[in-house]
């Protein structure tokens, strides 16, 4: 008697043969339970869940209340270059020096240079001074 594999015994060969029989015979799905089937996606133009059903109108995915996705992106990019342990509180000149030390691109240097001459307690203060949105922490 010839076996299908030399790595395991005949009992496991038969079990695997039984498990894959539906795939080889039917060419379709082998899931017996309906809950395992993926839900069909609506074709373009057919609609689907409305925006109001999935999230509030003033809320975009990936952005906290009070901030747009663009605000989040700009703030995150800026934070890459000026944040760090022991950086804050800092004034504009200290943040400018930090950005230069970190090798920030010219666009980031220009943004930091545009900050008012003030002391900032944290990255949220910097974002607010630049006119980026700030997250609403009272998200009841």
C-alpha positions as CSV (number, residue, x, y, z in Angstrom):
1,X,0.0,0.0,0.0
2,X,1.4,3.4,-1.0
3,X,1.0,6.4,1.4
4,X,0.7,10.0,0.5
5,X,3.4,11.2,2.7
6,X,6.6,9.9,4.3
7,X,6.5,12.5,7.1
8,X,3.6,11.0,9.0
9,X,1.6,7.9,9.4
10,X,-1.4,6.5,7.4
11,X,-3.9,7.6,10.0
12,X,-2.9,11.3,9.6
13,X,-2.8,10.9,5.8
14,X,-6.4,9.7,5.9
15,X,-7.5,12.5,8.2
16,X,-6.0,15.1,5.9
17,X,-7.5,13.5,2.9
18,X,-10.9,13.6,4.5
19,X,-10.5,17.3,5.5
20,X,-9.6,18.4,2.0
21,X,-12.0,16.2,0.1
22,X,-14.7,18.9,-0.1
23,X,-12.2,21.3,-1.7
24,X,-11.0,18.8,-4.3
25,X,-14.5,17.6,-5.2
26,X,-16.7,20.6,-5.1
27,X,-14.4,23.5,-6.0
28,X,-16.4,25.7,-3.7
29,X,-16.3,26.6,0.0
30,X,-16.0,23.8,2.5
31,X,-17.3,25.7,5.5
32,X,-20.3,24.0,7.1
33,X,-21.2,26.8,9.4
34,X,-22.8,29.8,7.8
35,X,-21.1,32.2,10.3
36,X,-17.7,31.3,8.7
37,X,-18.7,32.7,5.3
38,X,-17.5,36.2,4.5
39,X,-20.2,38.8,4.1
40,X,-20.6,40.0,0.5
41,X,-19.5,43.6,-0.1
42,X,-21.9,45.8,-1.9
43,X,-20.9,46.7,-5.4
44,X,-19.9,50.2,-6.1
45,X,-23.1,52.4,-6.4
46,X,-25.2,49.9,-4.4
47,X,-24.7,51.8,-1.2
48,X,-23.9,50.1,2.0
49,X,-23.8,51.2,5.6
50,X,-24.4,54.9,5.8
51,X,-21.8,57.2,7.2
52,X,-24.1,58.1,10.1
53,X,-24.5,54.4,11.0
54,X,-20.8,53.8,11.3
55,X,-19.6,57.1,13.0
56,X,-20.8,60.5,14.0
57,X,-20.6,63.2,11.2
58,X,-18.0,65.2,13.0
59,X,-15.7,62.2,13.3
60,X,-13.2,60.8,10.8
61,X,-11.5,57.4,11.2
62,X,-8.2,57.6,12.9
63,X,-8.8,61.1,14.3
64,X,-9.9,62.1,17.7
65,X,-12.8,64.5,18.1
66,X,-11.7,68.1,17.4
67,X,-9.0,67.0,14.9
68,X,-9.0,66.2,11.2
69,X,-6.9,63.4,9.8
70,X,-4.7,66.1,8.3
71,X,-4.2,67.7,11.7
72,X,-3.2,64.3,13.1
73,X,-0.8,63.7,10.3
74,X,0.9,67.1,10.6
75,X,1.1,66.9,14.4
76,X,2.6,63.4,14.2
77,X,5.1,64.5,11.6
78,X,6.2,67.5,13.7
79,X,6.3,65.4,16.9
80,X,8.8,63.0,15.2
81,X,11.3,65.8,15.1
82,X,10.7,67.9,18.2
83,X,9.4,65.5,20.9
84,X,11.4,63.4,23.2
85,X,12.2,62.8,26.8
86,X,12.9,66.0,28.7
87,X,12.1,68.3,25.8
88,X,9.1,70.0,27.2
89,X,8.5,72.6,28.6
90,X,10.4,74.4,25.8
91,X,10.3,77.7,24.0
92,X,10.4,78.2,20.2
93,X,14.2,78.5,20.1
94,X,14.7,75.3,22.1
95,X,12.3,73.5,19.7
96,X,14.1,74.9,16.7
97,X,17.4,73.7,18.1
98,X,15.9,70.3,18.8
99,X,14.5,70.0,15.2
100,X,17.9,70.9,13.7
101,X,19.7,68.5,16.0
102,X,17.3,65.7,14.9
103,X,18.0,66.5,11.2
104,X,14.4,67.7,10.5
105,X,13.6,68.6,6.9
106,X,13.4,72.2,5.9
107,X,9.6,72.2,5.9
108,X,9.6,71.2,9.6
109,X,12.2,73.8,10.4
110,X,10.0,76.4,8.8
111,X,6.9,75.3,10.8
112,X,8.8,75.5,14.1
113,X,10.3,78.8,13.1
114,X,6.7,80.1,12.6
115,X,5.8,79.4,16.2
116,X,5.2,82.4,18.4
117,X,8.0,83.2,20.9
118,X,6.4,81.5,23.9
119,X,7.0,78.5,26.2
120,X,5.1,75.3,25.3
121,X,4.2,72.7,28.0
122,X,3.7,69.9,25.5
123,X,3.1,68.9,21.9
124,X,-0.6,69.8,22.2
125,X,0.4,73.4,23.0
126,X,2.6,73.5,19.9
127,X,-0.2,72.1,17.7
128,X,-2.7,74.6,19.1
129,X,-0.2,77.5,18.5
130,X,0.1,76.3,14.9
131,X,-3.6,76.2,14.4
132,X,-3.8,72.4,14.2
133,X,-6.9,71.0,15.8
134,X,-6.6,69.6,19.3
135,X,-8.4,66.6,20.6
136,X,-11.5,67.0,22.8
137,X,-10.7,65.0,25.9
138,X,-14.4,65.1,27.0
139,X,-15.6,62.4,24.7
140,X,-18.5,61.3,26.8
